[in-house]
């Protein structure tokens, strides 16, 4: 019984807005949070959270987003990697890449993106070494 109470409490915490950027806010940087976060202003950078990101109708986000659940009523440019779901409402505009197990797009929404519906989060690819002969860099000694 206690585990059900904890799950219910966590659901309530995830739906509670714990952070907010108002419409006249401009912010650049890295954002991480617990609970839900709403952006009605302008945000540029990276967003990482297992919770809910809400981009309001006035919100403009230019970011690499790793999130649990995204709800988009405003504009998002960049990549969205969602663990659970991405919802793009009728007033939403998304340009970039979406990777999510569930993708919901309302009629009237704007979407110009590469989309992949999978529950596997992508791993960072190892850096490729250039192919072909390697030319040594000349060294100068003083």
KAVENJO-V607422 format. One record per run of one state. SS is the DSSP state (A for helix, B for strand, O for the rest). FROM is the first residue (numbers start at 1). LEN is the number of residues. Records with the same first field share a line. If there is no record, write none. Layout:
BEGIN
SS=FROM-LEN / FROM-LEN
END
This chain:
BEGIN
O=1-1 / 16-1 / 22-4 / 33-3 / 40-2 / 49-3 / 56-4 / 73-2 / 89-4 / 101-2 / 106-4 / 118-25
A=2-14
B=17-5 / 26-7 / 36-4 / 42-7 / 52-4 / 60-13 / 75-14 / 93-8 / 103-3 / 110-8
END
